Amino acid sequence: MDARGVPVVVLAGFLGAGKTTILNHLLRHSAGRRFGVLVNDFGAVNVDALLVSGRSAGTLNLANGCICCTTDAEGLAEALAELARSGVDAIVIEASGIAEPRALIRLVLAARDRRVAYGGLVYVVDAALVERTLAEHPSVAGHLAVADLVVVNKKDLVSEAGLDAVLKRVRELNATAPALPVIGGAVDPGLLAEATGGSSYDDEPRQLTIGELLEHPGHAHAHLHDAFESVAVQTPDPVDPRRLAALLERPPAGAYRCKGLALVDLPGHRDHAYEVHAVGGFVRVGVRPWPDGRAETSLVIIGAGLDAGAAREALCEVLTPADPADEHGILHLTRHLPVVTED
């Protein structure tokens, strides 16, 4: 049972906020990642012509190995499954022409394909027009409230004080989602997907890329990279499954993703790793062999505007042996295991 599924990211925002700019940036700077993109009309999303290497019925093949497909709401589940089978590392759905963001999230969650996993709602706002947009379109406040990552685009169009005011307004509407100020839609693709160089859904054991973030095994630390931060821990210490589940379900403010491998020191659980992944409170847990046969806990929290101290403390709090008398503690983690069904 694997927790990795291809992340499906919903990219939403009011007209003109910069969704297509972000999409093109992700495609042009994919750095080895293969993105699958779903839109309802190629004409509505101006995929950079320099990226296009071929076109067939309902599909654009992109020069960097990414794929862009057209779909509608009824065909969404089938399109997600097809893209996942193609070996992409992440799928981005441009929301404006398909559905209202919350409805689209429900469609993604309803897909129930083991190859895909909800990768979060990324909501884009125009730094210079936030207040005007909220005043003229009150529904945007509700969209911001359920976002897992808020991208404050065009930060260069406002003063430093103006940007502070925008970030404060975003926090008023969503106190926990990370807010990422950018220019020209420059969202680092590493925040949304890992570079696997191919399929994200395979049966071969591999160490998660969080190992590349861990410079000092046994110690948690903060790492700054392209406007987002990570706080990580790698240690032979086991976790308390009840506490780990609580962290995944309620991550620290500013966290976008929590992921890693966990050692549970209980009979029947020590010989395998629990692979965990959480975005916006949506949790996936899998069971897999230990990479290189080495049993240890490796966890990372990734976000923007993280309180590094609070995130480090949250990670360290899960590093305690499970209480053998807590017979139901492990259930808090294993309830997020996928349901096994016949294919």
DOTOR-134249 format. One line per 5 residues: their letters; for each residue x, y, z of C-alpha. Coordinates in steps of 0.02 Angstrom, whole numbers, plus 50000, padded with zeros to 5 digits. Example, Ala and Ser with C-alpha at 12.3 -4.5 7.8 and 13.67 -1.06 7.14 Angstrom:
2
AS = 50615/49775/50390 | 50684/49947/50357
***
This chain:
343
MDARG = 50000/50000/50000 | 50077/50163/49940 | 50041/50340/49996 | 50124/50424/49850 | 49986/50446/49718
VPVVV = 50012/50584/49590 | 49965/50749/49674 | 49819/50841/49592 | 49834/51028/49620 | 49685/51142/49590
LAGFL = 49745/51312/49527 | 49611/51443/49549 | 49592/51631/49563 | 49491/51776/49498 | 49507/51827/49316
GAGKT = 49673/51913/49283 | 49757/51863/49446 | 49892/51766/49353 | 49842/51583/49348 | 49902/51558/49169
TILNH = 50064/51649/49208 | 50095/51529/49352 | 50051/51381/49243 | 50175/51434/49108 | 50309/51465/49240
LLRHS = 50285/51289/49310 | 50299/51215/49137 | 50449/51318/49083 | 50544/51287/49246 | 50490/51109/49281
AGRRF = 50670/51056/49320 | 50643/50875/49274 | 50464/50865/49334 | 50328/50809/49215 | 50165/50903/49239
GVLVN = 49997/50850/49175 | 49882/50999/49147 | 49692/50991/49134 | 49592/51134/49059 | 49421/51143/48980
DFGAV = 49479/51241/48828 | 49654/51269/48759 | 49595/51437/48695 | 49556/51492/48872 | 49729/51448/48938
NVDAL = 49872/51518/48834 | 50003/51383/48855 | 50166/51460/48795 | 50188/51414/48611 | 50373/51382/48642
LVSGR = 50324/51233/48749 | 50212/51148/48623 | 50292/51006/48525 | 50137/50919/48458 | 49949/50920/48457
SAGTL = 49822/50781/48443 | 49637/50765/48481 | 49611/50847/48649 | 49796/50843/48695 | 49947/50956/48683
NLANG = 50116/50870/48700 | 50242/50990/48773 | 50427/50998/48732 | 50479/50967/48913 | 50382/50804/48924
CICCT = 50228/50880/49006 | 50053/50847/48940 | 49905/50966/48925 | 49731/50893/48904 | 49556/50963/48884
TDAEG = 49414/50898/48990 | 49248/50943/49069 | 49180/50905/49242 | 49101/50742/49187 | 49263/50676/49115
LAEAL = 49375/50735/49256 | 49399/50569/49347 | 49441/50478/49186 | 49563/50615/49132 | 49650/50611/49302
AELAR = 49672/50423/49293 | 49739/50433/49115 | 49866/50566/49160 | 49921/50470/49315 | 49953/50317/49208
SGVDA = 50061/50422/49091 | 50193/50444/49226 | 50176/50629/49264 | 50241/50692/49432 | 50095/50808/49466
IVIEA = 49931/50861/49386 | 49873/51043/49384 | 49691/51085/49352 | 49659/51263/49293 | 49494/51294/49381
SGIAE = 49416/51447/49302 | 49335/51364/49154 | 49283/51201/49239 | 49203/51235/49407 | 49195/51338/49564
PRALI = 49349/51287/49668 | 49257/51198/49807 | 49154/51099/49683 | 49311/51051/49589 | 49395/50993/49750
RLVLA = 49246/50880/49783 | 49263/50807/49608 | 49448/50771/49635 | 49414/50688/49803 | 49272/50588/49726
ARDRR = 49387/50518/49590 | 49447/50385/49715 | 49586/50321/49604 | 49734/50250/49698 | 49852/50330/49572
VAYGG = 49802/50508/49618 | 49798/50610/49778 | 49728/50781/49816 | 49873/50902/49806 | 49789/51058/49875
LVYVV = 49699/51215/49817 | 49820/51349/49760 | 49725/51513/49753 | 49799/51662/49662 | 49763/51844/49702
DAALV = 49821/52005/49619 | 49913/52103/49753 | 49854/52269/49682 | 49671/52219/49665 | 49632/52111/49817
ERTLA = 49517/52233/49906 | 49427/52282/49746 | 49401/52101/49699 | 49334/52056/49871 | 49216/52205/49868
EHPSV = 49148/52167/49695 | 49149/51977/49710 | 49116/51924/49891 | 49126/51739/49845 | 49315/51760/49828
AGHLA = 49326/51773/50018 | 49254/51598/50031 | 49377/51533/49902 | 49523/51607/49998 | 49458/51530/50159
VADLV = 49476/51352/50092 | 49642/51377/50002 | 49792/51271/50051 | 49915/51395/49976 | 49881/51577/49932
VVNKK = 49993/51651/49797 | 49999/51840/49808 | 50050/51880/49630 | 50114/52046/49560 | 50190/52099/49725
DLVSE = 50297/52222/49626 | 50140/52326/49590 | 50117/52374/49773 | 50224/52459/49903 | 50301/52364/50048
AGLDA = 50165/52433/50162 | 50034/52386/50033 | 50100/52207/50025 | 50095/52196/50215 | 49914/52250/50209
VLKRV = 49873/52119/50077 | 49956/51981/50180 | 49862/52038/50335 | 49699/52031/50238 | 49738/51856/50176
RELNA = 49776/51799/50354 | 49610/51870/50412 | 49520/51760/50286 | 49633/51609/50307 | 49740/51602/50463
TAPAL = 49831/51440/50425 | 49870/51432/50238 | 50043/51492/50185 | 50042/51655/50086 | 50176/51665/49952
PVIGG = 50212/51838/49875 | 50284/51821/49699 | 50320/51922/49542 | 50267/51859/49372 | 50189/51699/49438
AVDPG = 50359/51631/49490 | 50302/51487/49601 | 50439/51359/49627 | 50376/51193/49557 | 50463/51105/49702
LLAEA = 50325/51167/49816 | 50196/51069/49716 | 50288/50915/49655 | 50448/50817/49676 | 50561/50781/49528
TGGSS = 50559/50594/49506 | 50619/50588/49326 | 50471/50482/49277 | 50326/50391/49358 | 50272/50446/49529
YDDEP = 50179/50285/49554 | 50291/50133/49551 | 50321/49981/49658 | 50507/50005/49686 | 50560/50062/49860
RQLTI = 50649/50229/49861 | 50699/50359/49989 | 50592/50514/49984 | 50678/50670/49923 | 50668/50746/50097
GELLE = 50836/50664/50123 | 50909/50801/50015 | 50843/50929/50139 | 50924/50848/50290 | 51098/50915/50316
HPGHA = 51114/50863/50498 | 51036/50693/50538 | 50954/50687/50708 | 50918/50872/50714 | 50773/50975/50647
HAHLH = 50818/51134/50555 | 50746/51265/50439 | 50795/51279/50258 | 50754/51424/50144 | 50733/51393/49957
DAFES = 50653/51508/49831 | 50532/51593/49952 | 50470/51437/50038 | 50540/51353/50191 | 50556/51177/50257
VAVQT = 50585/51112/50431 | 50643/50932/50440 | 50696/50796/50560 | 50788/50632/50530 | 50817/50519/50679
PDPVD = 50815/50337/50733 | 50683/50384/50861 | 50506/50315/50836 | 50346/50416/50830 | 50189/50414/50932
PRRLA = 50058/50372/50797 | 49920/50469/50886 | 50028/50626/50892 | 50089/50605/50713 | 49910/50589/50649
ALLER = 49862/50748/50743 | 50008/50841/50662 | 49960/50782/50488 | 49777/50828/50513 | 49815/50997/50593
PPAGA = 49985/51057/50530 | 50064/51219/50592 | 50010/51385/50518 | 50101/51418/50355 | 50123/51233/50313
YRCKG = 50075/51173/50140 | 50140/50995/50141 | 50195/50872/50275 | 50277/50711/50218 | 50401/50577/50261
LALVD = 50431/50405/50336 | 50388/50358/50514 | 50448/50219/50629 | 50313/50152/50747 | 50390/50049/50885
LPGHR = 50248/49928/50917 | 50238/49740/50888 | 50192/49705/50707 | 50235/49882/50652 | 50425/49895/50670
DHAYE = 50470/49798/50513 | 50395/49923/50390 | 50391/50110/50364 | 50234/50214/50372 | 50244/50335/50227
VHAVG = 50141/50491/50264 | 50088/50638/50158 | 49968/50779/50201 | 49909/50934/50109 | 49783/51051/50185
GFVRV = 49724/50924/50313 | 49697/50787/50182 | 49803/50642/50240 | 49870/50489/50149 | 49965/50349/50235
GVRPW = 50049/50199/50157 | 50154/50051/50212 | 50319/50013/50125 | 50487/49928/50154 | 50623/50028/50238
PDGRA = 50741/50109/50111 | 50908/50017/50119 | 50837/49917/50265 | 50870/50065/50382 | 50726/50098/50502
ETSLV = 50718/50282/50550 | 50598/50427/50555 | 50617/50561/50420 | 50485/50698/50418 | 50475/50869/50338
IIGAG = 50354/51016/50343 | 50356/51129/50189 | 50270/51297/50177 | 50287/51485/50165 | 50287/51604/50311
LDAGA = 50319/51460/50430 | 50360/51493/50610 | 50515/51383/50604 | 50523/51364/50793 | 50341/51311/50806
AREAL = 50359/51191/50659 | 50516/51115/50735 | 50429/51095/50902 | 50280/51013/50817 | 50394/50885/50734
CEVLT = 50490/50850/50893 | 50329/50822/50990 | 50287/50669/50885 | 50456/50589/50922 | 50407/50487/51072
PADPA = 50382/50299/51086 | 50203/50239/51066 | 50120/50193/51230 | 50088/50004/51223 | 49938/50032/51336
DEHGI = 49861/50149/51207 | 49781/50010/51107 | 49687/50130/50993 | 49830/50252/50961 | 49890/50165/50803
LHLTR = 49714/50176/50730 | 49733/50366/50717 | 49868/50334/50587 | 49806/50176/50502 | 49632/50247/50472
HLPVV = 49713/50348/50332 | 49775/50192/50243 | 49693/50169/50073 | 49550/50046/50059 | 49608/49896/49958
TED = 49487/49849/49820 | 49494/49728/49675 | 49552/49810/49511
***
